[in-house]
Amino acid sequence: MHTDIAQHLKDVHQRIRAACLAAQRPEDSVQLLAVSKTFGADAVRAAHAAGQTAFGENYIQEAVDKIAALQDLPLQWHCIGPIQSNKTRLVAEHFDWVHSVDRLKIAQRLSEQRPAHLPPLQLCLQVNIDGGETKAGVAPGDALALAKAVAALPRLQLRGLMTLPEPAETEAQMRSVHRQAKALLDDLRQQGLPLDTLSMGMSADMGAAIAEGSTMVRVGTAIFGRR
Ligand SMILES: *Cc1c(COP(=O)(O)O)cnc(C)c1O
């Protein structure tokens, strides 16, 4: 299984390289976040041994246990799952990045609870490009106001946007959702927010996401296998 992880990482890097080449983008313009949710610390160790350092987790308590078990490794941890108010302290104390903030209240708590001895928490706003009203993520029309409010908070550094689109019927539909996310990021930058991150694309759609401007793909299944 662990030799599989090393091989899968090679394959994913190859897919990223090919997508960058096709889009005439530099290879190093896209970072790989390995999504290790539901997999144990041993799987993360195997990925680290194969050169991977950035890991994404959805379930906060599971992540905190894993982070503790892997203290001996220089890893970077990204929270990509839903955050309830009562979990913000764990996120502020244990993670390097958070991608899934869609409310000012959560950002305020993260800012207040980020320990002074740690660097600022790197933050992306989750944006709901394609979904209905019940879906997580700020509506595109509300993103600018939220981004400005979050950018003003201490102990956080606003880096960009994250999207989690529903699988679309066709590649063209998928790419249209990705394109709207990129356009929104460009809009916010035009408004003076210094953003450099578009967290977009997973195992199934990383090629399309890179074609449309993703700077960070979040890949689980293609590295660790089925959950
Ligand atoms: C699980 C998850 C991923 C990884 O999805 P795969 O299809 O396994 O690559 C990426 N982003 C988020 C927010 C997730 O919850």
PDBQT file of the ligand as one rigid body, heavy atoms in Angstrom, charges set to zero:
ROOT
HETATM    1  C1  LIG A 301     -12.302  15.008   0.255  1.00  0.00    +0.000 C 
HETATM    2  C2  LIG A 301     -12.021  16.370  -0.278  1.00  0.00    +0.000 A 
HETATM    3  C3  LIG A 301     -11.087  16.553  -1.316  1.00  0.00    +0.000 A 
HETATM    4  C4  LIG A 301     -10.392  15.417  -2.028  1.00  0.00    +0.000 C 
HETATM    5  O1  LIG A 301     -11.286  14.772  -2.908  1.00  0.00    +0.000 OA
HETATM    6  P1  LIG A 301     -10.820  13.565  -3.840  1.00  0.00    +0.000 P 
HETATM    7  O2  LIG A 301     -11.917  13.440  -4.819  1.00  0.00    +0.000 OA
HETATM    8  O3  LIG A 301     -10.671  12.377  -2.960  1.00  0.00    +0.000 OA
HETATM    9  O4  LIG A 301      -9.537  13.951  -4.485  1.00  0.00    +0.000 OA
HETATM   10  C5  LIG A 301     -10.822  17.869  -1.698  1.00  0.00    +0.000 A 
HETATM   11  N1  LIG A 301     -11.434  18.921  -1.120  1.00  0.00    +0.000 NA
HETATM   12  C6  LIG A 301     -12.329  18.771  -0.130  1.00  0.00    +0.000 A 
HETATM   13  C7  LIG A 301     -12.955  19.989   0.475  1.00  0.00    +0.000 C 
HETATM   14  C8  LIG A 301     -12.664  17.495   0.301  1.00  0.00    +0.000 A 
HETATM   15  O5  LIG A 301     -13.583  17.363   1.262  1.00  0.00    +0.000 OA
ENDROOT
TORSDOF 0
